[in-house]
Amino acid sequence: MTKKTQKKRTKIAKDERYKLLIGIFIVFFALYLTTAFISFFFTWKSDQSFEWGQVMSNANVVVENWGGKVGARFANLFIAKWFGLASFSIPFMLFIIGMKMLNVRILPVRKTLQYAITGTIILSLLLGYFFEDMSGYLVNGPGGSHGLVMAQWLSAFIGKIGTAFLLFLLITGYLISFINKPIEFFTKDLQHVFAWNRILNFMKFARKKGESGGRFSAGAESQNTQMAGKNTTAPDNKSEASEVNQRKEWTDDIYREHDLNVEPEKETPEEEADENNVSVDENEDDKNIKLTIEQKKTDTQSYSMDNRRLEDYDPTLELSHFEMPPIEILEEYGDLDGETKINKEEIIRNKNKIVETLGNYKIQIDKIKATVGPTITLYEIIPAPGIRISKIKNLEDDIALSLAALGIRIIAPIPGKGTIGIEVPNENKEIVSMRSILSSRNFIDAKYDLPIGLGKTISNESFIIDLAQMPHLLVAGATGQGKSVGLNVIIASLVYKKHPAQLKFVLVDPKKIELTLYSKIKYHYLAKMPDIEEPIVTENQDIIRTLNSLCVEMDERYNLLKAAHVRNIKEYNKKFIKKRLNPEKGHRYLPYIVVVIDEFADLIMTAGKEVEGPIARLAQLARAIGIHLIIATQRPTTNIITGVIKANFPARIAFRVTSMVDSRTILDSPGANQLVGKGDMLISTGNDLTRIQCAFIDTEELEKLADFISNQQGFTEPYVLPEYTEESLNGDANSKTMDKWDSLFDEAARMVVRNQQGSTSLIQRKLAIGYNRAGRIMDQLEAANIVGPHEGSKARRVLFPDEYALEQYLNDFNK
């Protein structure tokens, strides 16, 4: 190298522009590596399946790593083949170097590199030793190939105990060396970046505040005036005066930032001149600086501080000792590992039959891929160019015949993937336990308001939805296909996630047997009207009153939201918890209310419009105030699932049905008739359909769950719904004077009791009057409690056994 070349390189090295560019490059490269490393934890399985030579050269090969092919390569190299999780020290060291080149000194570069490199090697070895059995995860385990190989070699060389002792010595020595040296540069070098001086001086300020009762003094003596790490003298020149002013501004900032409301001492006349300023008093003798901070405490500030000191309202305080149900009371069914057993022979056999069947119709396939789920396997195919999708769709029955399958479902195309899906039932179906769903990371980490763990998807992932966002759910399916189990799964999910003070159920069970288990938790999770004895509503008249009571509750809640100037229950409760709403003005904490109606078809047949009206009103308006409906039916026909119901229930679950017409009634599309049953279901939350194997929870598990909750302290009574008073259909219908009734009222009453049949057509035919007048008389008979309420197509129930009892009643009624 000539002197001229060496001189030129030295000049370039000293050029601040090149230094700046290199520093920026290193910082961004460090961030790029961090992104690629993080992505590796989500995409390593996919990215590990390629030959790296082809990945880098072949443009058709696409990797899923967020950093692209280069990021995937670096992540595989550092995390899989080298140091595992400890590899995150690499971008950290690069970041320190890059910032140093940008003239921002965060930490000493040399010492940081020494400790980072040493710590990387030790941490990799430590992870490889303790997680040797997890070598199947992240390819070589969390310690990487280096940590795994070194741990195995040391274990073979000096044994497991010897290796553990060696690791203990290495970690101890590392920590001792770290404590002796880096504490010094942490306190010195970090003070410029993280305002270390400010933290230390604020601690001094707090200590002085406690000692002097509200007056902060720093530097009354020379040894106490070390705000910048050295003694400070009087400001006898401009630089020192500037430093004092800077300190003064900083102390005032600290004072404001931490909302320190300091009681001032008794004021002197001099102090009264300017109570809120920082004064600098100069001592003539020792020329030391004395800083005094005083602040006038106004009424507004005092009120604000008093409010800040108040603790937030805790809705769970009344049942503060309530314990959430443990996951151990649920059964495992052997699927807690989250892995589905794969029958490779079955997959290969089905794949060959699919290819062969399509080939018989001259349909060529470029690629086929199988995704195995607990109940079905999804075969994704990419047809050759020029093949029409409808041609494959029309072969659904032929493919099912060749596979000898119970029923297949073709998705052409799969939304967002550009492939055609063929769902084929597995020969050996697996049970998805409720325990596996509730213990999954998706459910535990869910931040939803009302999280529901339904089951597992085809890709074997736990499927979690938020009922608060749906906001209502329609569940339908043929008898014995898993509908009741699905309702229990929904209820159990909410009970495992929400405290009794935060959630209430209104359970409606016309069959009287499906939801009786939950009567044990009436003092914890159930809501009902005060004059209804049973916690599970079963009688038609009680159901109608309860639904109308929920409408009253809805109106009351909307009035509370209006008075609080908020738009939904979440904002309202947040405001109430912060004690910004006054309970004396009627404000209260509002729990979510989930209304579960089983056998909706029977309810519609017997109560008709009296039920459909309040349900439609709740479905349209109740979302914002935290009332959500879940209705289930085994008869998904158009007269049960009417247009009003479908319009207000965008989220729908379909278990297996018997016909395509029923599937279209529930989901507005076919598919539910091709399910295999036993919890196999389709859920629609918008435009897309998702196939899920519903979780299974047995009656014995539900009993354990209910017993665990009921054995704990509960509320004194169930959540009380407001009273509902029926309004008469005729303004004077409830009058006790007979002259307000129809002139044929007496005759109609005697005829109905005599025939023991409350029918409008009977009154119309026997009395030779029009249908409208006969209908009004029937309404009056109901208001007078002579006949029962409307029960669909059935005749009304007559409440008097004979005419003698009727005559006595009419005589008393006329008085």
C-alpha positions in Angstrom: 0.0 0.0 0.0 1.5 3.4 -1.0 1.6 6.3 1.3 -0.8 8.1 -1.0 -3.4 5.4 -0.8 -3.0 5.1 3.0 -3.4 8.9 3.4 -6.5 8.8 1.3 -8.1 6.1 3.4 -7.2 7.9 6.6 -8.8 11.0 5.3 -12.0 9.0 4.4 -12.0 7.4 7.8 -11.8 10.9 9.5 -14.6 12.3 7.3 -17.6 12.8 9.4 -20.0 12.3 6.5 -18.8 8.7 5.9 -18.9 8.0 9.6 -22.5 9.3 9.8 -23.6 7.1 6.8 -21.9 4.0 8.3 -23.4 4.6 11.7 -26.9 5.0 10.2 -26.4 1.8 8.2 -25.3 -0.2 11.3 -28.2 1.1 13.4 -30.8 0.1 10.8 -29.1 -3.2 10.1 -29.3 -3.9 13.9 -33.1 -3.1 13.7 -33.4 -5.3 10.6 -31.7 -8.2 12.4 -34.0 -7.8 15.4 -37.1 -7.9 13.1 -35.8 -11.0 11.4 -35.0 -12.7 14.7 -38.4 -12.0 16.1 -40.1 -13.3 12.9 -38.1 -16.5 13.2 -40.2 -17.6 16.1 -43.3 -17.5 14.0 -42.0 -18.7 10.6 -39.2 -21.0 11.4 -41.1 -24.2 10.5 -42.0 -22.9 7.1 -38.6 -21.4 6.3 -36.7 -24.5 7.5 -38.3 -26.6 4.8 -36.2 -25.0 1.9 -32.7 -25.7 0.6 -30.9 -22.5 1.2 -29.1 -22.6 -2.1 -32.4 -22.6 -4.0 -33.9 -20.0 -1.7 -31.3 -17.5 -2.5 -31.1 -18.2 -6.2 -34.6 -19.1 -7.2 -37.0 -16.1 -7.4 -40.1 -18.3 -7.3 -39.3 -19.6 -3.8 -40.9 -17.3 -1.2 -40.1 -17.3 2.5 -42.4 -16.1 5.2 -39.8 -14.3 7.4 -40.5 -10.6 7.8 -37.0 -9.9 6.7 -37.3 -11.8 3.5 -34.7 -14.3 2.3 -31.7 -12.5 3.8 -33.5 -12.1 7.1 -34.5 -15.8 7.1 -30.9 -16.7 6.4 -29.4 -14.6 9.2 -32.1 -15.8 11.6 -31.5 -19.4 10.7 -27.7 -18.9 11.0 -27.6 -17.1 14.4 -30.6 -18.6 16.2 -30.8 -22.2 14.8 -27.1 -23.0 14.1 -25.3 -20.7 16.6 -26.5 -19.2 19.9 -30.3 -19.5 20.0 -32.1 -16.8 22.0 -28.8 -15.4 23.1 -28.3 -14.2 19.5 -30.3 -11.1 20.3 -27.1 -9.7 21.7 -25.7 -9.4 18.2 -28.1 -6.6 17.0 -27.7 -5.0 20.5 -23.9 -4.8 20.1 -24.4 -3.5 16.5 -26.8 -0.8 17.8 -24.3 0.3 20.4 -21.5 0.6 17.8 -23.8 2.4 15.3 -24.9 4.9 17.9 -21.2 5.5 18.9 -20.4 6.4 15.3 -23.3 8.8 15.4 -21.6 10.5 18.4 -24.2 9.2 20.8 -22.6 7.3 23.5 -25.0 5.0 25.2 -22.5 2.6 26.8 -18.7 2.1 26.5 -18.2 0.1 23.3 -15.3 -2.0 24.4 -16.7 -3.0 27.7 -20.1 -3.6 26.3 -18.7 -5.9 23.6 -16.7 -7.8 26.1 -19.6 -8.5 28.4 -22.1 -9.0 25.6 -19.9 -11.7 23.8 -19.2 -13.5 27.1 -22.8 -13.4 28.1 -23.9 -14.7 24.7 -21.7 -17.8 25.0 -22.7 -18.5 28.6 -26.5 -17.9 28.0 -26.4 -20.2 25.0 -24.7 -22.9 27.0 -27.2 -22.4 29.9 -30.2 -22.7 27.6 -28.8 -25.7 25.8 -28.2 -27.5 29.2 -31.6 -26.8 30.7 -33.7 -27.2 27.6 -32.0 -30.1 25.9 -35.3 -32.0 25.7 -36.7 -29.1 23.6 -34.4 -29.6 20.7 -37.4 -30.1 18.4 -38.5 -26.6 19.1 -36.7 -23.8 17.2 -34.7 -26.6 15.4 -32.0 -27.0 18.0 -33.8 -25.7 21.0 -33.6 -22.2 22.6 -29.9 -22.5 23.1 -29.1 -23.0 19.4 -26.8 -25.6 18.0 -23.8 -24.2 19.9 -25.5 -24.4 23.3 -27.0 -27.9 22.6 -23.7 -29.4 21.3 -21.6 -27.9 24.0 -24.1 -28.9 26.8 -24.1 -32.5 25.5 -20.4 -32.6 25.2 -19.9 -31.3 28.7 -22.5 -33.6 30.1 -20.7 -36.6 28.5 -17.3 -35.3 29.6 -17.9 -34.3 33.3 -21.5 -35.5 33.8 -24.8 -33.6 34.4 -23.8 -32.5 37.9 -20.4 -31.4 36.9 -21.8 -29.4 34.1 -24.3 -27.7 36.4 -21.5 -26.9 38.8 -19.4 -25.4 36.0 -22.3 -23.3 34.8 -22.8 -22.0 38.3 -19.2 -21.0 38.5 -19.3 -19.3 35.1 -22.5 -17.3 35.9 -21.2 -16.3 39.4 -17.9 -15.1 38.0 -19.7 -13.2 35.2 -22.0 -11.5 37.7 -19.1 -10.6 40.0 -17.1 -9.0 37.2 -20.2 -7.3 36.0 -21.0 -5.8 39.4 -17.4 -4.6 40.0 -17.0 -2.7 36.7 -20.1 -1.8 34.9 -21.9 -0.1 37.8 -19.4 2.7 37.4 -20.1 3.3 33.8 -23.8 2.9 34.2 -23.8 5.8 36.7 -21.5 8.0 34.7 -22.3 7.3 31.1 -26.0 6.7 31.2 -26.7 10.0 33.0 -26.5 11.9 29.7 -28.9 9.7 27.8 -31.4 8.7 30.6 -31.1 11.8 32.8 -29.4 9.9 35.6 -28.6 13.1 37.4 -32.2 14.1 37.4 -33.2 10.8 38.9 -30.6 11.1 41.7 -31.5 14.7 42.4 -35.2 14.0 42.4 -34.5 11.3 45.1 -32.7 14.0 47.1 -35.7 16.3 46.6 -38.1 13.7 47.9 -35.9 13.1 50.9 -35.6 16.8 51.7 -39.3 17.2 51.3 -39.9 14.6 54.0 -37.3 16.2 56.3 -38.4 19.8 55.9 -42.1 19.4 55.6 -42.6 20.7 52.1 -39.6 22.9 51.4 -36.9 21.6 49.1 -33.4 22.8 49.7 -30.3 21.7 47.9 -26.9 22.9 48.7 -27.2 24.7 52.1 -23.7 23.5 52.6 -21.0 22.9 50.0 -21.0 19.1 50.4 -24.8 19.0 49.6 -24.6 21.1 46.4 -23.6 18.3 44.1 -26.3 18.5 41.5 -23.9 18.1 38.7 -21.5 15.7 40.4 -19.3 18.5 41.9 -19.5 21.4 44.4 -21.2 24.5 43.3 -20.3 28.0 44.2 -22.0 31.3 43.9 -22.7 32.5 40.3 -19.9 35.0 40.0 -19.7 34.7 36.2 -22.1 34.1 33.3 -21.4 30.4 32.9 -22.1 29.6 36.5 -25.2 31.8 36.5 -26.4 29.9 33.4 -25.8 26.6 35.1 -27.8 27.7 38.2 -30.7 28.8 35.9 -30.6 25.5 34.1 -30.8 23.7 37.4 -33.6 26.0 38.5 -35.6 25.2 35.3 -34.9 21.5 35.7 -36.1 21.4 39.3 -39.3 23.2 38.3 -39.9 20.7 35.5 -39.4 17.8 38.0 -41.8 19.5 40.3 -44.5 19.8 37.6 -43.9 16.4 36.0 -44.5 14.5 39.3 -47.5 16.6 40.4 -45.8 17.2 43.8 -48.3 19.1 45.9 -46.1 20.5 48.7 -47.5 22.2 51.7 -45.7 25.6 52.0 -44.2 26.7 55.3 -45.6 29.8 57.0 -45.0 32.6 54.6 -42.9 35.6 55.3 -43.7 39.0 53.8 -40.8 38.5 51.3 -42.2 35.2 50.2 -45.7 36.5 49.7 -44.5 38.7 46.9 -44.2 35.7 44.5 -45.3 32.4 46.0 -45.0 30.3 42.8 -41.5 31.2 41.7 -38.1 29.6 42.4 -35.9 32.0 44.4 -32.1 32.0 44.4 -30.8 33.3 47.7 -27.1 34.2 47.9 -25.3 33.8 51.2 -22.7 36.6 51.6 -20.5 34.5 53.9 -19.9 31.2 52.1 -21.2 32.1 48.6 -23.2 28.9 48.5 -26.4 28.6 46.6 -29.7 27.9 48.3 -32.6 26.8 46.1 -36.1 27.0 47.6 -39.2 25.8 45.8 -42.6 26.9 46.9 -45.9 26.4 45.3 -49.3 27.8 46.2 -51.9 25.1 46.7 -55.1 26.2 45.0 -58.5 24.7 45.7 -58.5 23.1 42.2 -55.1 21.5 42.7 -56.2 20.2 46.1 -59.3 18.7 44.7 -57.4 17.1 41.9 -54.9 15.6 44.3 -57.6 14.3 46.6 -59.2 12.6 43.6 -55.9 11.2 42.6 -55.3 9.7 46.0 -58.7 7.9 45.9 -58.4 4.3 44.8 -60.4 3.2 41.8 -63.7 1.5 42.4 -63.3 -2.3 42.3 -66.5 -4.1 41.1 -65.1 -7.4 42.4 -64.6 -6.1 46.0 -67.8 -7.6 47.3 -66.6 -11.1 46.2 -62.9 -10.3 46.6 -62.1 -13.8 47.7 -63.8 -15.5 44.8 -61.5 -17.9 43.0 -61.8 -18.5 39.3 -62.3 -22.2 38.5 -59.1 -24.2 38.1 -58.4 -25.8 34.7 -57.7 -29.1 36.5 -61.5 -29.9 36.9 -61.8 -30.4 33.2 -60.8 -33.6 31.4 -57.8 -33.8 29.1 -58.8 -36.4 26.5 -55.1 -36.7 25.5 -54.9 -33.6 23.3 -53.3 -31.1 25.6 -50.1 -31.1 23.5 -51.9 -29.4 20.7 -50.7 -31.9 18.2 -52.9 -33.9 15.9 -52.0 -37.5 15.2 -51.1 -37.7 11.5 -51.9 -40.9 9.5 -49.5 -40.5 6.6 -50.8 -43.6 4.8 -54.3 -42.1 4.8 -53.1 -38.8 3.6 -51.1 -40.3 0.7 -54.0 -42.6 -0.2 -56.5 -39.7 -0.3 -54.1 -37.5 -2.2 -53.6 -40.2 -4.9 -57.3 -40.8 -5.2 -58.0 -37.0 -5.6 -55.3 -36.7 -8.3 -56.6 -39.8 -10.1 -60.2 -38.8 -10.0 -59.4 -35.3 -11.4 -57.1 -36.9 -14.0 -60.0 -39.0 -15.3 -61.7 -35.8 -16.2 -58.5 -34.4 -17.7 -57.9 -31.9 -14.9 -54.2 -31.6 -14.2 -52.8 -30.4 -10.9 -49.6 -28.5 -10.4 -49.4 -28.8 -6.6 -51.3 -30.4 -3.7 -50.8 -29.8 0.0 -52.5 -31.4 3.1 -53.4 -29.7 6.4 -54.5 -32.2 9.0 -57.0 -31.1 11.6 -58.7 -33.0 14.5 -61.8 -34.0 12.4 -61.0 -33.3 8.7 -58.0 -32.8 6.5 -57.8 -30.0 4.0 -56.2 -30.8 0.7 -55.2 -27.6 -1.1 -54.7 -28.0 -4.8 -53.4 -25.6 -7.5 -54.8 -26.6 -10.9 -52.9 -26.3 -14.1 -53.4 -23.0 -16.1 -56.5 -23.0 -18.1 -58.6 -25.2 -15.8 -62.0 -23.8 -14.9 -62.8 -23.8 -11.2 -66.4 -24.7 -11.8 -65.2 -27.9 -13.5 -63.7 -29.1 -10.2 -66.6 -27.9 -8.2 -69.0 -30.0 -10.2 -67.0 -33.1 -9.3 -67.8 -33.0 -5.6 -69.8 -36.1 -5.6 -67.3 -38.0 -7.8 -64.5 -37.2 -5.5 -66.6 -38.2 -2.4 -67.3 -41.5 -4.2 -63.7 -42.3 -5.0 -62.7 -41.5 -1.4 -65.6 -43.4 0.1 -65.9 -40.5 2.5 -68.9 -39.6 4.6 -69.1 -36.2 2.9 -66.6 -33.8 1.4 -66.7 -30.1 0.9 -65.0 -28.2 -1.9 -64.0 -24.5 -1.3 -63.4 -23.0 -4.7 -61.4 -20.9 -4.3 -60.1 -20.5 -0.7 -60.4 -16.8 0.1 -57.0 -15.0 0.0 -54.9 -18.1 -1.0 -55.5 -18.7 -4.6 -56.0 -22.4 -4.1 -58.9 -24.8 -4.2 -59.7 -26.6 -1.0 -61.1 -30.1 -0.6 -62.1 -31.0 3.0 -62.1 -34.7 3.6 -63.2 -36.3 7.0 -60.5 -38.2 8.8 -61.0 -41.9 9.5 -60.1 -41.5 13.2 -61.6 -38.3 14.5 -60.1 -36.7 17.7 -61.9 -35.2 20.6 -61.0 -31.5 21.3 -61.2 -31.1 25.0 -62.4 -27.9 26.6 -59.3 -28.0 28.8 -57.0 -27.8 25.7 -58.9 -24.7 24.5 -58.9 -22.8 27.8 -55.3 -23.6 28.5 -54.2 -22.5 25.0 -52.1 -19.3 24.6 -54.7 -17.8 22.3 -57.4 -17.9 25.0 -55.1 -17.0 27.9 -53.7 -13.9 26.1 -57.1 -12.9 24.6 -57.9 -9.2 25.4 -61.5 -9.5 24.4 -64.3 -8.2 26.5 -66.3 -11.5 26.2 -63.9 -14.2 24.9 -65.3 -17.5 23.8 -63.1 -20.5 23.0 -65.1 -22.6 20.5 -62.7 -25.3 19.4 -59.9 -25.9 16.9 -59.6 -25.0 13.2 -58.4 -27.2 10.4 -54.9 -25.9 11.1 -55.2 -27.1 14.7 -55.3 -23.6 16.2 -57.6 -22.7 19.0 -60.4 -20.5 17.7 -61.3 -17.6 20.0 -64.0 -15.0 19.2 -65.3 -12.0 21.1 -69.1 -12.1 21.7 -69.0 -8.3 22.5 -68.0 -7.7 18.8 -70.3 -10.2 17.2 -72.6 -8.9 18.9 -75.3 -11.7 18.9 -75.0 -15.3 18.0 -77.4 -17.7 16.3 -76.7 -21.4 16.8 -78.6 -24.0 14.7 -78.2 -27.7 13.8 -80.1 -31.0 13.7 -80.7 -33.0 16.8 -77.7 -34.7 18.3 -75.1 -32.8 16.3 -73.5 -30.9 19.2 -75.7 -27.8 19.6 -76.2 -28.2 23.4 -72.5 -29.0 23.9 -71.7 -25.8 21.9 -73.9 -23.7 24.3 -72.1 -25.3 27.3 -68.7 -24.5 25.7 -69.7 -20.8 25.3 -71.0 -20.5 28.9 -67.9 -22.3 30.3 -65.5 -20.0 28.3 -67.1 -16.9 29.8 -67.2 -18.3 33.3 -63.5 -19.1 33.2 -62.7 -15.5 32.0 -65.0 -13.2 33.8 -65.7 -12.5 37.5 -69.3 -12.8 38.8 -69.5 -9.1 39.3 -68.6 -8.5 35.6 -70.9 -11.0 33.9 -74.5 -12.2 34.3 -76.5 -14.8 32.4 -80.2 -14.9 31.7 -80.9 -18.6 30.9 -84.1 -19.5 29.0 -84.8 -23.2 28.6 -88.3 -24.1 27.3 -87.3 -27.8 27.4 -86.6 -27.4 31.2 -83.7 -30.0 31.2 -80.8 -28.6 29.1 -79.6 -25.7 31.4 -80.7 -26.9 34.8 -77.1 -27.6 35.9 -76.5 -23.8 36.1 -79.1 -23.2 38.7 -76.4 -23.9 41.3 -74.6 -20.7 40.3 -77.6 -18.4 40.6 -76.0 -16.3 43.4 -72.9 -15.8 41.3 -73.6 -15.5 37.6 -77.4 -15.5 37.0 -79.9 -12.7 36.6 -83.7 -12.9 36.9 -86.9 -11.0 37.8 -87.6 -10.9 41.5 -91.0 -12.5 41.4 -89.8 -15.5 39.3 -88.7 -18.3 41.7 -86.7 -20.5 39.4 -83.3 -19.1 38.2 -83.7 -20.8 34.9 -86.7 -19.4 33.0 -88.8 -22.2 31.6 -92.5 -21.1 31.4 -93.7 -19.2 28.4 -95.3 -16.4 30.3 -92.2 -15.9 32.5 -90.0 -15.9 29.3 -92.1 -13.2 27.7 -91.9 -11.1 30.9 -88.2 -11.6 31.3 -87.5 -10.6 27.7 -89.6 -7.4 28.1 -87.8 -6.8 31.4 -84.5 -6.9 29.6 -85.9 -4.2 27.2 -86.6 -2.1 30.3 -83.0 -2.8 31.6 -81.8 -1.7 28.1 -83.7 1.6 28.2 -82.4 2.3 31.8 -78.8 1.6 30.7 -79.1 3.9 27.7 -80.3 6.7 30.0 -77.2 6.1 32.2 -74.9 6.3 29.2 -76.7 9.5 28.0 -76.2 11.1 31.4 -72.5 10.0 31.5 -71.9 11.3 28.0 -70.4 8.1 26.7 -71.3 5.8 23.8 -70.9 2.3 25.1 -70.7 0.2 28.3 -66.9 -0.1 28.1 -66.5 3.7 28.3 -69.2 4.0 31.0 -67.7 1.4 33.3 -64.2 2.8 32.8 -65.6 6.2 33.9 -67.4 4.7 36.8 -64.3 2.8 38.0 -62.3 6.0 37.9 -65.0 7.5 40.2 -66.0 10.1 37.7 -69.7 9.2 38.0 -71.8 9.8 41.1 -73.8 6.8 42.5 -76.1 9.2 44.3 -77.4 10.2 40.8 -78.3 6.7 39.9 -75.0 5.6 38.3 -73.9 2.0 39.0 -71.4 -0.5 37.6 -73.0 -2.3 34.6 -72.1 -6.0 34.2 -72.4 -7.7 30.8 -75.6 -9.6 30.4 -75.6 -12.7 28.1 -79.0 -14.1 27.3 -79.0 -17.8 26.3 -82.2 -19.2 24.7 -82.2 -22.9 24.0 -84.9 -24.4 21.7 -85.9 -21.1 20.2 -88.2 -23.0 17.7 -90.4 -24.2 20.5 -90.6 -20.7 22.0 -91.6 -19.2 18.7 -94.3 -21.8 18.1 -95.9 -21.3 21.5 -95.4 -17.6 22.0 -94.9 -16.2 18.5 -94.8 -12.4 18.1 -94.8 -11.9 21.8 -91.2 -13.3 21.9 -90.0 -12.2 18.5 -90.8 -8.6 19.2 -88.5 -8.0 22.3 -85.8 -10.3 20.9 -85.7 -8.2 17.7 -85.6 -5.0 19.8 -82.7 -6.3 22.0 -80.8 -7.5 18.9 -81.1 -4.1 17.3 -80.2 -1.9 20.2 -78.6 -3.8 23.1 -75.1 -4.1 21.8 -73.8 -0.8 23.1 -75.1 -1.4 26.6 -73.6 -4.9 27.1 -76.6 -7.2 26.5 -75.8 -10.0 24.0 -78.1 -12.7 22.8 -77.3 -16.4 22.0 -80.3 -18.3 20.6 -80.2 -22.0 19.5 -82.7 -24.0 17.5 -82.8 -27.5 16.0 -85.4 -26.4 13.4 -83.6 -24.0 11.1 -86.7 -23.2 9.0 -87.8 -19.9 7.6 -90.7 -19.6 9.9 -88.4 -20.0 12.9 -85.3 -18.1 11.7 -87.2 -15.2 10.2 -85.8 -12.3 8.2 -85.9 -10.1 11.4 -83.8 -12.6 13.3 -81.3 -13.1 10.5 -80.9 -9.4 9.9 -79.9 -8.8 13.5 -77.7 -11.9 14.1 -74.8 -11.5 11.7 -72.7 -14.2 13.6 -74.1 -17.7 13.1 -72.9 -21.2 13.9 -74.2 -24.1 11.9 -73.8 -27.7 13.1 -74.8 -30.5 10.7 -78.2 -30.2 9.1 -80.1 -32.6 6.9 -80.6 -30.4 3.8 -79.0 -27.7 1.8 -82.1 -25.6 2.3 -81.5 -25.5 6.0 -77.9 -24.6 5.5 -78.9 -21.7 3.3 -81.4 -20.6 5.9 -78.7 -20.5 8.6 -75.6 -19.4 6.7 -77.0 -18.0 3.4 -74.8 -20.6 1.7 -74.5 -24.4 1.4 -72.0 -26.4 3.4 -73.7 -27.3 6.7 -75.3 -30.3 5.1 -71.9 -31.7 4.3 -70.5 -31.7 7.8 -69.8 -34.9 9.6 -71.5 -34.3 12.9 -70.3 -34.7 16.5 -69.3 -31.1 16.9 -68.2 -30.4 13.4 -69.5 -26.9 12.6 -69.2 -23.9 10.4 -69.1 -20.3 11.8 -69.9 -17.2 9.9 -68.9 -13.9 11.4 -69.2 -11.9 8.1 -68.5 -13.0 4.6 -66.1 -15.9 5.3 -67.0 -19.4 6.7 -64.6 -21.1 9.1 -64.8 -24.8 9.8 -64.2 -25.8 13.4 -64.3 -28.9 15.5 -66.2 -27.7 18.6 -64.7 -28.4 21.9 -66.3 -31.1 24.1 -67.3 -30.6 27.7 -69.1 -33.4 29.5 -72.0 -33.2 32.0 -69.7 -34.4 34.7 -67.3 -31.6 34.0 -70.1 -29.1 34.1 -71.2 -30.4 37.5 -67.7 -30.0 38.8 -67.6 -26.5 37.5 -70.9 -25.5 39.0 -70.1 -27.2 42.3 -66.7 -25.3 42.5 -68.5 -22.0 42.0 -71.5 -22.6 44.2 -69.3 -23.7 47.1 -67.9 -20.2 47.3 -69.4 -17.1 48.8 -71.9 -15.5 46.4 -74.2 -12.5 46.3 -77.2 -12.4 48.6 -79.5 -12.8 45.6 -79.2 -13.1 41.8 -78.8 -10.0 39.7 -82.3 -8.4 39.8 -83.9 -7.4 36.5 -86.4 -4.5 36.6 -90.1 -5.0 37.0 -92.2 -5.1 33.8 -95.9 -4.2 33.8 -97.9 -5.4 30.8 -99.7 -2.7 29.0 -103.2 -3.6 27.9 -104.0 -3.8 24.2 -107.1 -1.7 24.8 -106.9 1.4 26.9 -109.9 0.4 29.1 -109.3 -3.4 29.0 -108.3 -3.5 32.6 -111.2 -1.6 33.9 -113.3 -3.4 36.5 -116.6 -2.1 35.2 -118.5 -4.4 32.9 -120.0 -1.6 30.8 -116.6 -0.9 29.2 -116.5 -4.4 27.7 -118.0 -5.6 24.5 -121.8 -6.3 24.7 -121.1 -9.9 23.7 -118.4 -10.4 26.4 -120.7 -12.4 28.8 -122.0 -14.7 26.1 -118.5 -15.3 24.7 -117.1 -16.1 28.1 -119.8 -18.6 28.8 -119.4 -20.2 25.4 -115.6 -20.5 25.8 -115.9 -22.1 29.2 -118.7 -24.4 28.1 -116.6 -25.7 25.2 -113.3 -25.5 27.1 -111.7 -24.0 23.9 -110.3 -20.5 23.7 -110.5 -19.9 20.0 -111.1 -16.7 18.1 -112.6 -18.6 15.2 -115.0 -20.3 17.6 -116.3 -16.9 18.8 -116.6 -15.6 15.3 -118.5 -18.7 14.1 -120.8 -19.2 17.1 -121.7 -15.5 17.6 -121.8 -14.7 13.8 -119.5 -11.6 14.1 -116.5 -10.4 12.2 -112.9 -11.6 12.8 -111.7 -8.2 14.2 -114.5 -8.0 16.8 -113.9 -11.6 17.7 -110.2 -10.9 18.2 -111.0 -7.9 20.5 -113.3 -10.0 22.6 -110.6 -12.7 22.9 -108.1 -10.0 24.1 -110.6 -8.9 26.7 -111.1 -12.5 27.8 -107.4 -12.7 28.3 -107.2 -9.4 30.2 -110.0 -10.7 32.5 -108.0 -13.8 33.1 -110.7 -16.1 31.7 -108.3 -17.5 29.0 -104.6 -17.9 28.9 -102.1 -16.1 26.6 -101.7 -16.8 22.9 -99.8 -20.1 22.2 -99.2 -20.0 18.5 -101.5 -22.2 16.4 -103.0 -23.9 19.5 -106.2 -22.7 21.1 -105.9 -20.7 24.2 -106.1 -22.4 27.6 -109.4 -21.9 29.4 -108.8 -21.0 33.1 -112.2 -21.9 34.5 -113.4 -25.5 34.8 -117.1 -24.9 34.5 -119.8 -22.2 34.1 -120.6 -22.1 37.8 -117.1 -20.9 38.7 -117.3 -18.4 35.8 -120.6 -16.9 37.1 -119.2 -16.4 40.6 -116.2 -14.7 39.0 -118.3 -12.5 36.8 -120.5 -11.4 39.7 -117.4 -10.4 41.7 -115.8 -8.8 38.7 -118.9 -6.6 38.1 -119.0 -5.3 41.7 
